[in-house]
Amino acid sequence: MRHLIFAAALLCLLPSCILARRTQNEPLDPKHIAMLAPGKTTALQTV
């Protein structure tokens, strides 16, 4: 019975691990961050 409960819990948690790995953002580039100016940089320029 313990093995069944453990397997069920593992199967419930496994998809969340895969989803978290795929939705991780890329690191921010310090050169691009330095170019941002509050009140001057538009949203289009940041993309």
PyMOL Python script that loads the backbone (N, CA, C, O; Angstrom):
from pymol import cmd

cmd.read_pdbstr("""\
ATOM      1  N   MET A   1       0.821  -1.194   0.000  1.00  0.00           N
ATOM      2  CA  MET A   1       0.000   0.000   0.000  1.00  0.00           C
ATOM      3  C   MET A   1       0.866   1.260   0.000  1.00  0.00           C
ATOM      4  O   MET A   1       0.532   2.248  -0.655  1.00  0.00           O
ATOM      5  N   ARG A   2       1.981   1.223   0.738  1.00  0.00           N
ATOM      6  CA  ARG A   2       2.861   2.396   0.786  1.00  0.00           C
ATOM      7  C   ARG A   2       3.428   2.720  -0.590  1.00  0.00           C
ATOM      8  O   ARG A   2       3.551   3.886  -0.968  1.00  0.00           O
ATOM      9  N   HIS A   3       3.771   1.673  -1.331  1.00  0.00           N
ATOM     10  CA  HIS A   3       4.341   1.882  -2.659  1.00  0.00           C
ATOM     11  C   HIS A   3       3.333   2.544  -3.589  1.00  0.00           C
ATOM     12  O   HIS A   3       3.701   3.380  -4.414  1.00  0.00           O
ATOM     13  N   LEU A   4       2.084   2.179  -3.460  1.00  0.00           N
ATOM     14  CA  LEU A   4       1.037   2.769  -4.290  1.00  0.00           C
ATOM     15  C   LEU A   4       0.860   4.252  -3.972  1.00  0.00           C
ATOM     16  O   LEU A   4       0.726   5.073  -4.880  1.00  0.00           O
ATOM     17  N   ILE A   5       0.860   4.590  -2.703  1.00  0.00           N
ATOM     18  CA  ILE A   5       0.726   5.996  -2.300  1.00  0.00           C
ATOM     19  C   ILE A   5       1.940   6.795  -2.755  1.00  0.00           C
ATOM     20  O   ILE A   5       1.799   7.916  -3.246  1.00  0.00           O
ATOM     21  N   PHE A   6       3.115   6.232  -2.597  1.00  0.00           N
ATOM     22  CA  PHE A   6       4.337   6.913  -3.037  1.00  0.00           C
ATOM     23  C   PHE A   6       4.325   7.130  -4.547  1.00  0.00           C
ATOM     24  O   PHE A   6       4.667   8.213  -5.022  1.00  0.00           O
ATOM     25  N   ALA A   7       3.931   6.101  -5.307  1.00  0.00           N
ATOM     26  CA  ALA A   7       3.880   6.215  -6.766  1.00  0.00           C
ATOM     27  C   ALA A   7       2.857   7.253  -7.198  1.00  0.00           C
ATOM     28  O   ALA A   7       3.108   8.014  -8.133  1.00  0.00           O
ATOM     29  N   ALA A   8       1.710   7.295  -6.534  1.00  0.00           N
ATOM     30  CA  ALA A   8       0.680   8.278  -6.867  1.00  0.00           C
ATOM     31  C   ALA A   8       1.168   9.696  -6.582  1.00  0.00           C
ATOM     32  O   ALA A   8       0.937  10.605  -7.379  1.00  0.00           O
ATOM     33  N   ALA A   9       1.839   9.884  -5.451  1.00  0.00           N
ATOM     34  CA  ALA A   9       2.364  11.210  -5.114  1.00  0.00           C
ATOM     35  C   ALA A   9       3.442  11.630  -6.103  1.00  0.00           C
ATOM     36  O   ALA A   9       3.505  12.793  -6.503  1.00  0.00           O
ATOM     37  N   LEU A  10       4.280  10.697  -6.494  1.00  0.00           N
ATOM     38  CA  LEU A  10       5.339  11.000  -7.454  1.00  0.00           C
ATOM     39  C   LEU A  10       4.758  11.378  -8.810  1.00  0.00           C
ATOM     40  O   LEU A  10       5.234  12.314  -9.452  1.00  0.00           O
ATOM     41  N   LEU A  11       3.743  10.661  -9.244  1.00  0.00           N
ATOM     42  CA  LEU A  11       3.107  10.961 -10.525  1.00  0.00           C
ATOM     43  C   LEU A  11       2.401  12.314 -10.510  1.00  0.00           C
ATOM     44  O   LEU A  11       2.316  12.977 -11.543  1.00  0.00           O
ATOM     45  N   CYS A  12       1.904  12.721  -9.367  1.00  0.00           N
ATOM     46  CA  CYS A  12       1.250  14.036  -9.261  1.00  0.00           C
ATOM     47  C   CYS A  12       2.261  15.171  -9.305  1.00  0.00           C
ATOM     48  O   CYS A  12       1.963  16.241  -9.837  1.00  0.00           O
ATOM     49  N   LEU A  13       3.444  14.958  -8.758  1.00  0.00           N
ATOM     50  CA  LEU A  13       4.447  16.018  -8.674  1.00  0.00           C
ATOM     51  C   LEU A  13       5.363  16.088  -9.889  1.00  0.00           C
ATOM     52  O   LEU A  13       5.961  17.134 -10.141  1.00  0.00           O
ATOM     53  N   LEU A  14       5.486  15.022 -10.635  1.00  0.00           N
ATOM     54  CA  LEU A  14       6.402  14.976 -11.767  1.00  0.00           C
ATOM     55  C   LEU A  14       6.096  16.017 -12.849  1.00  0.00           C
ATOM     56  O   LEU A  14       7.033  16.664 -13.315  1.00  0.00           O
ATOM     57  N   PRO A  15       4.848  16.218 -13.276  1.00  0.00           N
ATOM     58  CA  PRO A  15       4.575  17.224 -14.317  1.00  0.00           C
ATOM     59  C   PRO A  15       4.959  18.645 -13.896  1.00  0.00           C
ATOM     60  O   PRO A  15       5.371  19.443 -14.739  1.00  0.00           O
ATOM     61  N   SER A  16       4.833  18.970 -12.625  1.00  0.00           N
ATOM     62  CA  SER A  16       5.184  20.321 -12.188  1.00  0.00           C
ATOM     63  C   SER A  16       6.680  20.570 -12.325  1.00  0.00           C
ATOM     64  O   SER A  16       7.088  21.698 -12.603  1.00  0.00           O
ATOM     65  N   CYS A  17       7.496  19.558 -12.138  1.00  0.00           N
ATOM     66  CA  CYS A  17       8.943  19.694 -12.290  1.00  0.00           C
ATOM     67  C   CYS A  17       9.288  19.981 -13.751  1.00  0.00           C
ATOM     68  O   CYS A  17      10.118  20.845 -14.038  1.00  0.00           O
ATOM     69  N   ILE A  18       8.663  19.271 -14.656  1.00  0.00           N
ATOM     70  CA  ILE A  18       8.916  19.476 -16.083  1.00  0.00           C
ATOM     71  C   ILE A  18       8.429  20.854 -16.517  1.00  0.00           C
ATOM     72  O   ILE A  18       9.100  21.531 -17.296  1.00  0.00           O
ATOM     73  N   LEU A  19       7.271  21.272 -16.021  1.00  0.00           N
ATOM     74  CA  LEU A  19       6.727  22.581 -16.368  1.00  0.00           C
ATOM     75  C   LEU A  19       7.644  23.691 -15.867  1.00  0.00           C
ATOM     76  O   LEU A  19       7.853  24.673 -16.578  1.00  0.00           O
ATOM     77  N   ALA A  20       8.189  23.564 -14.679  1.00  0.00           N
ATOM     78  CA  ALA A  20       9.071  24.589 -14.116  1.00  0.00           C
ATOM     79  C   ALA A  20      10.351  24.722 -14.937  1.00  0.00           C
ATOM     80  O   ALA A  20      10.862  25.830 -15.095  1.00  0.00           O
ATOM     81  N   ARG A  21      10.872  23.632 -15.454  1.00  0.00           N
ATOM     82  CA  ARG A  21      12.106  23.694 -16.240  1.00  0.00           C
ATOM     83  C   ARG A  21      11.871  24.396 -17.573  1.00  0.00           C
ATOM     84  O   ARG A  21      12.782  25.045 -18.088  1.00  0.00           O
ATOM     85  N   ARG A  22      10.687  24.283 -18.137  1.00  0.00           N
ATOM     86  CA  ARG A  22      10.406  24.877 -19.450  1.00  0.00           C
ATOM     87  C   ARG A  22      10.034  26.343 -19.361  1.00  0.00           C
ATOM     88  O   ARG A  22      10.154  27.057 -20.357  1.00  0.00           O
ATOM     89  N   THR A  23       9.592  26.818 -18.221  1.00  0.00           N
ATOM     90  CA  THR A  23       9.146  28.199 -18.099  1.00  0.00           C
ATOM     91  C   THR A  23      10.188  29.110 -17.473  1.00  0.00           C
ATOM     92  O   THR A  23       9.881  30.252 -17.129  1.00  0.00           O
ATOM     93  N   GLN A  24      11.405  28.630 -17.320  1.00  0.00           N
ATOM     94  CA  GLN A  24      12.456  29.435 -16.704  1.00  0.00           C
ATOM     95  C   GLN A  24      12.938  30.493 -17.694  1.00  0.00           C
ATOM     96  O   GLN A  24      13.171  30.190 -18.864  1.00  0.00           O
ATOM     97  N   ASN A  25      13.087  31.711 -17.237  1.00  0.00           N
ATOM     98  CA  ASN A  25      13.517  32.813 -18.090  1.00  0.00           C
ATOM     99  C   ASN A  25      15.021  32.779 -18.320  1.00  0.00           C
ATOM    100  O   ASN A  25      15.774  32.188 -17.546  1.00  0.00           O
ATOM    101  N   GLU A  26      15.436  33.424 -19.396  1.00  0.00           N
ATOM    102  CA  GLU A  26      16.865  33.549 -19.681  1.00  0.00           C
ATOM    103  C   GLU A  26      17.467  34.608 -18.762  1.00  0.00           C
ATOM    104  O   GLU A  26      16.756  35.519 -18.337  1.00  0.00           O
ATOM    105  N   PRO A  27      18.755  34.513 -18.445  1.00  0.00           N
ATOM    106  CA  PRO A  27      19.391  35.520 -17.587  1.00  0.00           C
ATOM    107  C   PRO A  27      19.388  36.903 -18.253  1.00  0.00           C
ATOM    108  O   PRO A  27      19.457  37.014 -19.477  1.00  0.00           O
ATOM    109  N   LEU A  28      19.307  37.931 -17.443  1.00  0.00           N
ATOM    110  CA  LEU A  28      19.331  39.299 -17.961  1.00  0.00           C
ATOM    111  C   LEU A  28      20.759  39.700 -18.315  1.00  0.00           C
ATOM    112  O   LEU A  28      21.703  39.358 -17.603  1.00  0.00           O
ATOM    113  N   ASP A  29      20.909  40.421 -19.410  1.00  0.00           N
ATOM    114  CA  ASP A  29      22.218  40.875 -19.869  1.00  0.00           C
ATOM    115  C   ASP A  29      22.526  42.237 -19.244  1.00  0.00           C
ATOM    116  O   ASP A  29      21.772  43.186 -19.460  1.00  0.00           O
ATOM    117  N   PRO A  30      23.600  42.358 -18.483  1.00  0.00           N
ATOM    118  CA  PRO A  30      23.917  43.633 -17.826  1.00  0.00           C
ATOM    119  C   PRO A  30      24.077  44.798 -18.805  1.00  0.00           C
ATOM    120  O   PRO A  30      23.776  45.939 -18.455  1.00  0.00           O
ATOM    121  N   LYS A  31      24.543  44.528 -20.021  1.00  0.00           N
ATOM    122  CA  LYS A  31      24.697  45.616 -21.004  1.00  0.00           C
ATOM    123  C   LYS A  31      23.350  46.201 -21.397  1.00  0.00           C
ATOM    124  O   LYS A  31      23.216  47.414 -21.554  1.00  0.00           O
ATOM    125  N   HIS A  32      22.351  45.336 -21.555  1.00  0.00           N
ATOM    126  CA  HIS A  32      21.024  45.822 -21.915  1.00  0.00           C
ATOM    127  C   HIS A  32      20.348  46.538 -20.755  1.00  0.00           C
ATOM    128  O   HIS A  32      19.618  47.507 -20.962  1.00  0.00           O
ATOM    129  N   ILE A  33      20.586  46.071 -19.550  1.00  0.00           N
ATOM    130  CA  ILE A  33      20.013  46.718 -18.372  1.00  0.00           C
ATOM    131  C   ILE A  33      20.584  48.127 -18.211  1.00  0.00           C
ATOM    132  O   ILE A  33      19.861  49.049 -17.832  1.00  0.00           O
ATOM    133  N   ALA A  34      21.853  48.297 -18.493  1.00  0.00           N
ATOM    134  CA  ALA A  34      22.493  49.609 -18.356  1.00  0.00           C
ATOM    135  C   ALA A  34      21.923  50.616 -19.356  1.00  0.00           C
ATOM    136  O   ALA A  34      21.963  51.821 -19.108  1.00  0.00           O
ATOM    137  N   MET A  35      21.392  50.131 -20.484  1.00  0.00           N
ATOM    138  CA  MET A  35      20.848  51.034 -21.503  1.00  0.00           C
ATOM    139  C   MET A  35      19.457  51.559 -21.146  1.00  0.00           C
ATOM    140  O   MET A  35      18.988  52.510 -21.770  1.00  0.00           O
ATOM    141  N   LEU A  36      18.791  50.966 -20.163  1.00  0.00           N
ATOM    142  CA  LEU A  36      17.446  51.399 -19.782  1.00  0.00           C
ATOM    143  C   LEU A  36      17.514  52.690 -18.976  1.00  0.00           C
ATOM    144  O   LEU A  36      18.332  52.824 -18.066  1.00  0.00           O
ATOM    145  N   ALA A  37      16.655  53.626 -19.317  1.00  0.00           N
ATOM    146  CA  ALA A  37      16.605  54.909 -18.612  1.00  0.00           C
ATOM    147  C   ALA A  37      15.173  55.152 -18.137  1.00  0.00           C
ATOM    148  O   ALA A  37      14.256  55.195 -18.957  1.00  0.00           O
ATOM    149  N   PRO A  38      14.966  55.310 -16.845  1.00  0.00           N
ATOM    150  CA  PRO A  38      13.618  55.548 -16.336  1.00  0.00           C
ATOM    151  C   PRO A  38      12.986  56.788 -16.968  1.00  0.00           C
ATOM    152  O   PRO A  38      13.593  57.859 -16.984  1.00  0.00           O
ATOM    153  N   GLY A  39      11.791  56.643 -17.478  1.00  0.00           N
ATOM    154  CA  GLY A  39      11.075  57.765 -18.079  1.00  0.00           C
ATOM    155  C   GLY A  39      11.437  58.032 -19.533  1.00  0.00           C
ATOM    156  O   GLY A  39      10.795  58.867 -20.171  1.00  0.00           O
ATOM    157  N   LYS A  40      12.437  57.356 -20.077  1.00  0.00           N
ATOM    158  CA  LYS A  40      12.866  57.600 -21.447  1.00  0.00           C
ATOM    159  C   LYS A  40      12.733  56.354 -22.321  1.00  0.00           C
ATOM    160  O   LYS A  40      12.354  56.454 -23.488  1.00  0.00           O
ATOM    161  N   THR A  41      13.040  55.188 -21.767  1.00  0.00           N
ATOM    162  CA  THR A  41      13.008  53.943 -22.541  1.00  0.00           C
ATOM    163  C   THR A  41      11.551  53.491 -22.696  1.00  0.00           C
ATOM    164  O   THR A  41      10.806  53.430 -21.718  1.00  0.00           O
ATOM    165  N   THR A  42      11.155  53.175 -23.939  1.00  0.00           N
ATOM    166  CA  THR A  42       9.788  52.713 -24.187  1.00  0.00           C
ATOM    167  C   THR A  42       9.722  51.184 -24.055  1.00  0.00           C
ATOM    168  O   THR A  42      10.748  50.504 -24.042  1.00  0.00           O
ATOM    169  N   ALA A  43       8.523  50.675 -23.959  1.00  0.00           N
ATOM    170  CA  ALA A  43       8.341  49.220 -23.857  1.00  0.00           C
ATOM    171  C   ALA A  43       8.832  48.536 -25.123  1.00  0.00           C
ATOM    172  O   ALA A  43       9.384  47.438 -25.054  1.00  0.00           O
ATOM    173  N   LEU A  44       8.646  49.150 -26.253  1.00  0.00           N
ATOM    174  CA  LEU A  44       9.090  48.562 -27.508  1.00  0.00           C
ATOM    175  C   LEU A  44      10.612  48.438 -27.563  1.00  0.00           C
ATOM    176  O   LEU A  44      11.124  47.483 -28.148  1.00  0.00           O
ATOM    177  N   GLN A  45      11.328  49.359 -26.982  1.00  0.00           N
ATOM    178  CA  GLN A  45      12.782  49.336 -26.971  1.00  0.00           C
ATOM    179  C   GLN A  45      13.333  48.242 -26.041  1.00  0.00           C
ATOM    180  O   GLN A  45      14.466  47.795 -26.221  1.00  0.00           O
ATOM    181  N   THR A  46      12.562  47.821 -25.079  1.00  0.00           N
ATOM    182  CA  THR A  46      13.044  46.827 -24.126  1.00  0.00           C
ATOM    183  C   THR A  46      12.917  45.400 -24.639  1.00  0.00           C
ATOM    184  O   THR A  46      13.579  44.499 -24.124  1.00  0.00           O
ATOM    185  N   VAL A  47      12.089  45.185 -25.632  1.00  0.00           N
ATOM    186  CA  VAL A  47      11.854  43.810 -26.123  1.00  0.00           C
ATOM    187  C   VAL A  47      12.938  43.392 -27.056  1.00  0.00           C
ATOM    188  O   VAL A  47      12.914  42.273 -27.569  1.00  0.00           O
TER     189      VAL A  47
END
""", "prot")
cmd.dss("prot")
cmd.show_as("cartoon", "prot")
cmd.util.cbc("prot")
cmd.orient("prot")
